[in-house]
Amino acid sequence: MTTAAKKSSGPAAWADALLLSFAQAGYVRAEPAILQPAEPFLDLSGEDIRRRMFLTADPNGNELCLRPDLTIPVSRDYLGSRAAGEAAGFCYLGPVFRHRGDAPAEFVQAGIESFGRRDTAAADAEMFALGLEATSHYGVETPEIRMGDVGLFAALIAALDLAPAWKRRLVKDFNRSGSLAHDLDQLVSEATIERPDYQGVLAALAGSDPKAAHALVTDLLSIAGINAVGGRSIGEIADRFLEQAALGASSGLPRATRALIEQFLAIKGDPDEAADAMRTLASESELDLDAALDLFESRTGFLAAQGVDVSRIRFSTAFGRGLDYYTGFVFELHDAEQRVERQLVAGGRYDGLLMRLGAAEPIPAVGFAVWIERLSAIGAAL
């Protein structure tokens, strides 16, 4: 950003120029409503966002919120449009709302969401390259790059001999701070874990007909006068209870399997180094991770083709973003000079989100968000 440009403009103009650059790259501006149904955010966002939402209700008792991010609102609008299911890309610039302690609860985010593209590796690389361009737009030419891939961990868990309920639980835990280590502890020491007071009910339900068990639990909750908790319906509470039954009936985790998971999660380095380490571990452990690793290496190739210096990327198999809807590639860009705290740009792939929002079939999706206030603070100081 030149001195002349700084004198003739300011943060609002910089943000508008960034949005224009997204539009020139082929992304149509989306402007979703500020007031949103709370349920999708309560169900699909990470716990960090859920506990900082601004909640309200309409006269009919429907729970609403001020949008805490823009990915879910843009996704909902896309699903409600004629473009649903087709390849389409959107950009945005607008306020989001979260409790942030001493920082303003209303702040501005820009970003891009890309739906329906089947060229997964190329789409991931394009998102990342556009994220880098966003930091460069504010004068941050060489941000610190942190990258991970939820899909690689999911492929590892899928290849292990574990009960289906535990596989789902561990993959879900990946994006939740502290949960994964806790559940691995629980699996290893399953025989000594103190059972809850309602373990008898869980044991009786384990292995029963799913529909009949769900109906029974729903009836019991209704009799107890429970209608909803934290935006979750009786049906969703019943689903959670039945999941606990399945987990409680599962066998423990061999210590060798836990050691393998921890060995996998310790892999880090640039993408090429990490790929070599993962392939070696998979071969030695006789695990089939080929499809996930092929996609990973293909993405690295597309990143290089986009002009990204992949040797600068700090990849870690343990890196996640704390949001429940991520399913694959994830990344964050930070200020290498630490002039501001936390990420400047962050995003990733969320192929499962659109079905969870009501799509009839899976729709590939990837995107990122830009923290305008943080980049503006750096740009103003240059």
Long-range contacts (C-beta under 8 A, 24 or more apart in sequence): 1-137, 1-138, 1-139, 1-379, 1-382, 6-379, 6-380, 6-382, 11-372, 11-376, 11-379, 11-380, 14-137, 14-138, 14-375, 14-376, 14-379, 15-93, 15-108, 15-110, 15-372, 15-376, 16-93, 17-137, 18-93, 18-110, 18-134, 18-137, 18-370, 18-372, 19-91, 19-92, 19-93, 19-110, 21-133, 21-137, 22-91, 22-110, 22-112, 22-130, 23-91, 25-130, 26-89, 27-89, 27-90, 27-91, 27-112, 27-114, 28-88, 28-89, 28-90, 28-91, 29-90, 29-91, 29-92, 29-93, 30-70, 30-74, 30-77, 30-78, 30-90, 30-91, 30-92, 30-113, 31-92, 31-94, 32-67, 32-70, 32-73, 32-74, 32-76, 32-77, 32-92, 33-67, 33-73, 34-66, 34-67, 34-94, 34-95, 34-97, 35-64, 35-65, 35-66, 35-67, 36-64, 36-65, 36-66, 36-67, 36-72, 36-73, 36-76, 37-62, 37-63, 37-64, 37-65, 38-63, 38-64, 38-65, 38-231, 39-63, 39-231, 40-72, 40-76, 40-356, 40-357, 41-65, 41-67, 41-68, 41-69, 41-72, 42-230, 42-231, 42-232, 43-231, 43-232, 43-236, 43-356, 44-72, 44-324, 44-325, 44-353, 44-356, 44-357, 45-69, 45-72, 45-323, 45-324, 45-325, 46-175, 46-176, 46-321, 46-322, 46-323, 46-324, 47-176, 47-177, 47-322, 48-322, 49-98, 49-323, 51-99, 52-98, 52-99, 52-100, 53-97, 53-98, 53-99, 54-97, 54-98, 54-99, 54-105, 63-231, 66-96, 66-97, 67-96, 67-97, 68-96, 68-97, 68-98, 69-96, 69-109, 69-369, 70-94, 70-96, 70-109, 70-111, 70-113, 70-369, 71-111, 71-113, 71-325, 71-350, 71-353, 71-367, 71-369, 72-325, 72-353, 72-357, 74-113, 74-367, 75-113, 75-115, 75-353, 75-354, 75-357, 75-365, 76-357, 78-113, 78-115, 78-354, 79-354, 79-357, 79-358, 79-359, 83-115, 84-359, 84-363, 85-116, 85-359, 85-361, 85-363, 86-116, 87-115, 87-116, 87-117, 87-118, 88-114, 88-115, 88-116, 89-113, 89-114, 89-115, 90-114, 90-115, 93-372, 107-371, 107-372, 107-373, 108-372, 108-373, 109-369, 109-370, 109-371, 109-372, 110-134, 110-369, 110-370, 110-372, 111-347, 111-367, 111-368, 111-369, 111-370, 112-367, 112-368, 113-365, 113-366, 113-367, 114-365, 114-366, 114-367, 115-354, 115-363, 115-364, 115-365, 116-363, 116-364, 116-365, 117-364, 117-366, 118-364, 120-295, 120-299, 120-328, 120-349, 120-364, 120-366, 121-295, 121-298, 121-299, 121-301, 121-302, 122-302, 123-364, 123-366, 124-299, 124-302, 124-328, 124-329, 124-349, 124-366, 125-299, 125-302, 125-303, 125-305, 125-306, 125-308, 126-302, 126-306, 127-347, 127-366, 127-367, 127-368, 128-303, 128-306, 128-308, 128-331, 128-368, 129-303, 129-306, 129-307, 129-308, 130-368, 131-331, 131-333, 131-345, 131-347, 131-368, 131-370, 132-308, 132-333, 132-345, 134-344, 134-345, 134-370, 134-375, 135-333, 135-344, 135-345, 135-375, 137-375, 138-375, 138-376, 138-378, 138-379, 139-378, 139-379, 139-382, 140-333, 140-335, 140-344, 140-375, 140-378, 142-312, 142-336, 143-333, 143-334, 143-335, 143-336, 143-344, 143-345, 144-314, 144-333, 144-334, 144-335, 144-336, 145-312, 145-313, 145-314, 145-331, 145-332, 145-333, 146-314, 146-316, 146-319, 146-331, 146-332, 146-333, 146-334, 147-271, 147-313, 147-314, 147-315, 147-316, 147-319, 147-329, 147-330, 147-331, 147-332, 148-315, 148-316, 148-317, 148-318, 148-319, 148-320, 148-321, 148-329, 148-330, 148-331, 149-292, 149-296, 149-317, 149-328, 149-329, 149-330, 150-174, 150-175, 150-320, 150-326, 150-327, 150-328, 150-329, 150-330, 150-348, 150-349, 151-292, 151-295, 151-327, 151-328, 151-329, 151-349, 152-278, 152-289, 152-292, 152-293, 152-296, 152-317, 153-264, 153-265, 153-317, 154-292, 154-327, 155-289, 155-291, 155-292, 156-261, 156-264, 156-287, 156-289, 157-261, 159-287, 159-288, 159-289, 160-257, 160-260, 160-261, 160-287, 161-257, 162-250, 162-253, 162-257, 163-246, 163-247, 163-249, 163-250, 163-251, 164-246, 165-243, 165-246, 165-247, 165-250, 166-247, 166-250, 166-253, 168-243, 169-243, 169-247, 172-324, 174-320, 175-320, 175-321, 175-322, 175-323, 175-324, 175-326, 176-322, 176-324, 177-322, 184-253, 184-258, 184-261, 184-262, 187-250, 187-252, 187-253, 187-258, 188-252, 188-253, 188-255, 188-258, 189-252, 190-250, 190-251, 190-252, 190-253, 191-252, 195-248, 199-248, 201-245, 202-241, 202-244, 202-245, 202-248, 202-249, 203-245, 203-248, 203-249, 205-242, 205-245, 206-245, 206-246, 206-248, 206-249, 207-249, 210-242, 213-242, 213-245, 214-238, 214-239, 214-242, 217-241, 217-242, 260-285, 264-317, 265-317, 265-318, 266-317, 266-318, 267-316, 267-317, 268-314, 268-315, 268-316, 268-317, 268-318, 269-315, 270-310, 270-311, 270-312, 270-313, 270-314, 270-315, 271-296, 271-297, 271-299, 271-300, 271-303, 271-310, 271-313, 271-315, 272-300, 272-310, 273-315, 274-315, 274-316, 274-317, 275-300, 278-317, 299-329, 321-346, 321-348, 323-350, 325-350, 325-352, 325-353, 325-356, 326-350, 327-351, 327-352, 327-353, 328-366, 329-366, 331-368, 335-374, 335-378, 339-377, 339-378, 339-381, 340-374, 340-377, 340-378, 342-371, 342-374, 343-371, 343-374, 344-370, 344-371, 344-374, 344-375, 344-378, 345-369, 345-370, 345-371
